[in-house]
Amino acid sequence: MKLIFVRHGRTYFNEIRLTQGWCDSPLSRTGQKQVQDMRRQLLDIPITRAYSSNLGRAVETAEVLLEDREVELVYDKRLKEINFGIMEEEYKHYYFVF
């Protein structure tokens, strides 16, 4: 069995350098292109199961990657990114070390 982890494409908030976690910034044009490029890279790889957080950017990414495949996409809110609370959408990127 192989696991493939894919991060969503670049978002609008990424481009304007706003912090995002649970806020649902949509994919930017660059992000949409990144997802299409990833889709092409995965065309010859069999996918039997797919999981995504319920955030729009992750769902959009997963749905594009699964186009023309008969694979059920399972949504799981536990896959969401960390919630930055009041810092979301408010501050430029801060980097945390855990």
Residue pairs with C-beta under 8 A, 6 or more apart in sequence:
4 42
4 45
4 47
6 38
6 61
6 62
6 65
7 61
8 27
8 31
8 35
8 55
8 57
8 58
8 60
8 61
9 27
9 28
9 30
9 31
9 32
9 33
9 34
9 35
9 38
9 57
9 61
10 27
10 28
10 30
10 31
10 34
11 20
11 25
11 26
11 27
11 28
11 31
11 57
12 25
12 26
12 27
12 28
13 19
13 20
13 23
13 25
13 89
14 20
14 25
14 28
14 31
15 28
15 30
17 92
17 93
18 25
18 88
18 89
18 90
18 91
18 92
18 93
19 84
19 87
19 88
19 89
19 90
19 91
19 92
19 93
19 94
20 81
20 84
20 88
20 89
21 80
21 81
21 82
21 83
21 84
21 88
22 55
22 80
22 81
22 83
22 84
22 88
23 88
23 89
24 55
24 56
24 57
25 57
26 56
26 57
26 60
27 35
27 57
27 60
27 61
31 57
32 64
35 60
35 61
35 64
35 65
36 64
38 61
38 65
39 64
39 65
39 67
42 65
47 65
47 66
47 69
47 71
48 71
49 71
49 72
49 74
50 62
50 65
50 66
50 71
50 72
50 73
50 74
51 73
51 74
51 75
51 76
51 79
52 58
52 59
52 61
52 62
52 73
52 74
52 75
52 76
52 79
53 59
53 75
53 76
53 77
53 78
53 79
53 80
53 81
54 75
54 76
54 77
54 80
55 80
55 81
58 79
59 73
59 75
62 73
63 73
66 73
87 94
